[in-house]
Amino acid sequence: MEIVNLKDKMRRVQEYWSPKIVGELNDTYVKVVKLRGEFVWHHHAGEDELFFVVEGGLRMQLRDGNRDLGPGEFIIVPRGVEHCPRALTDEVHVVLIEPRTTLNTGNVVNERTVRDLERI
């Protein structure tokens, strides 16, 4: 069993919008990611996602209105719900909890799609 220090793991993340695996349980990954600016509108047909804000401010843009989160808060985006994460501060540190099959850009494939996740 490993103790994971989130601050240490976040220091190792160099690029934005590129999730890194820091843990795994059952068929689920625990990932860390740094966010800056706005991502892309997308959805996940078969997977729910949990976004837990560790540092900074995050706006989860949804078609029915935005949800703003600060440190210590999380939101679960249900499968099929179109969303677009956006940093409200210069940099946001987020823990993601999602199935191993989850592609970061969901139904959209573009230059921000990360297929081969790195473990740190």
Backbone torsions as a table, in degrees:
resi	resn	phi	psi	omega
1	MET	NA	141.4	-176.2
2	GLU	-117.6	138.0	171.2
3	ILE	-90.1	128.7	-178.2
4	VAL	-106.4	125.4	176.8
5	ASN	-99.8	110.1	-176.0
6	LEU	-61.7	-39.5	179.8
7	LYS	-61.4	-42.6	178.5
8	ASP	-63.4	-45.0	-179.6
9	LYS	-63.9	-41.4	179.9
10	MET	-64.2	-35.6	178.3
11	ARG	-61.8	-26.6	-177.7
12	ARG	-84.3	-10.9	179.1
13	VAL	-83.6	119.2	-175.4
14	GLN	-102.4	-33.8	-176.1
15	GLU	-108.4	154.2	-179.2
16	TYR	-85.5	151.4	175.3
17	TRP	62.0	25.1	-179.9
18	SER	-125.2	88.8	-175.4
19	PRO	-62.0	145.6	178.2
20	LYS	-122.2	140.3	179.9
21	ILE	-80.5	129.1	176.7
22	VAL	-121.2	-5.5	178.6
23	GLY	-170.7	165.5	-179.7
24	GLU	-149.5	134.3	173.7
25	LEU	-141.6	133.6	-174.1
26	ASN	51.3	-124.1	178.5
27	ASP	-105.8	31.7	-173.3
28	THR	-125.0	138.3	173.8
29	TYR	-97.8	145.6	165.4
30	VAL	-106.5	122.7	-175.7
31	LYS	-125.3	156.1	170.0
32	VAL	-118.8	149.0	-178.9
33	VAL	-153.5	145.1	172.3
34	LYS	-104.7	137.8	-177.8
35	LEU	-119.6	144.8	173.8
36	ARG	-148.5	132.7	179.8
37	GLY	73.5	-147.9	-175.8
38	GLU	-114.0	146.8	179.5
39	PHE	-90.5	-132.5	-178.4
40	VAL	-134.9	143.3	174.4
41	TRP	-67.3	131.0	-178.7
42	HIS	-163.0	172.9	171.7
43	HIS	-144.4	167.3	177.8
44	HIS	-121.0	113.2	-174.0
45	ALA	-63.8	-35.0	-173.2
46	GLY	-121.0	8.6	-173.4
47	GLU	-136.2	138.0	168.8
48	ASP	-86.2	155.4	177.4
49	GLU	-131.6	141.3	174.0
50	LEU	-113.2	127.2	176.5
51	PHE	-112.4	115.3	178.6
52	PHE	-112.8	117.1	-177.3
53	VAL	-83.0	122.7	178.9
54	VAL	-96.5	-40.7	-178.0
55	GLU	-147.9	140.7	178.0
56	GLY	91.6	-166.5	-179.0
57	GLY	-127.5	137.0	-177.7
58	LEU	-124.1	134.4	171.0
59	ARG	-108.7	120.1	172.9
60	MET	-93.9	107.2	179.4
61	GLN	-81.7	127.1	179.4
62	LEU	-128.7	155.5	-177.9
63	ARG	-64.0	-24.6	179.8
64	ASP	-98.5	12.2	178.1
65	GLY	130.0	158.4	-177.0
66	ASN	-87.2	153.4	173.6
67	ARG	-126.2	122.0	-179.8
68	ASP	-100.3	133.8	-177.8
69	LEU	-125.7	147.2	175.0
70	GLY	-121.0	-177.4	-179.0
71	PRO	-54.9	135.8	179.7
72	GLY	86.7	0.1	179.9
73	GLU	-111.2	151.4	176.3
74	PHE	-137.8	160.7	176.7
75	ILE	-135.7	142.1	174.7
76	ILE	-107.6	121.2	177.2
77	VAL	-96.2	113.3	-178.9
78	PRO	-68.3	151.4	177.2
79	ARG	-51.8	142.5	177.5
80	GLY	84.7	-10.7	-178.1
81	VAL	-87.9	121.4	178.7
82	GLU	-71.4	134.4	-176.9
83	HIS	-150.3	162.5	178.7
84	CYS	-147.8	103.4	177.5
85	PRO	-67.5	143.9	179.2
86	ARG	-144.6	130.6	177.7
87	ALA	-72.4	132.4	175.1
88	LEU	-94.3	-15.8	177.7
89	THR	-119.3	171.5	-177.2
90	ASP	-54.1	-40.1	179.9
91	GLU	-144.1	139.8	178.5
92	VAL	-125.0	135.2	176.2
93	HIS	-106.3	125.8	-173.6
94	VAL	-131.6	141.8	168.4
95	VAL	-102.1	130.2	176.9
96	LEU	-109.2	137.7	172.3
97	ILE	-125.1	116.3	-174.0
98	GLU	-158.3	158.4	178.8
99	PRO	-57.7	152.2	179.2
100	ARG	-56.1	-29.7	-176.0
101	THR	-76.8	-7.5	-174.0
102	THR	-69.7	123.2	173.5
103	LEU	-92.2	132.3	-172.6
104	ASN	-57.0	-30.4	-179.7
105	THR	-100.7	8.9	175.0
106	GLY	56.2	-122.1	-177.2
107	ASN	-79.8	-0.8	-179.4
108	VAL	-109.5	132.1	174.9
109	VAL	-116.5	119.4	-179.5
110	ASN	-151.3	-164.3	-176.7
111	GLU	-66.4	-15.7	178.9
112	ARG	-93.3	-3.9	179.8
113	THR	-68.3	129.2	178.0
114	VAL	-114.4	109.5	-178.1
115	ARG	-91.7	-38.6	-177.7
116	ASP	-105.7	97.1	-176.4
117	LEU	-76.2	139.2	177.9
118	GLU	-93.3	140.6	172.6
119	ARG	-93.8	133.5	177.1
120	ILE	-125.3	NA	NA
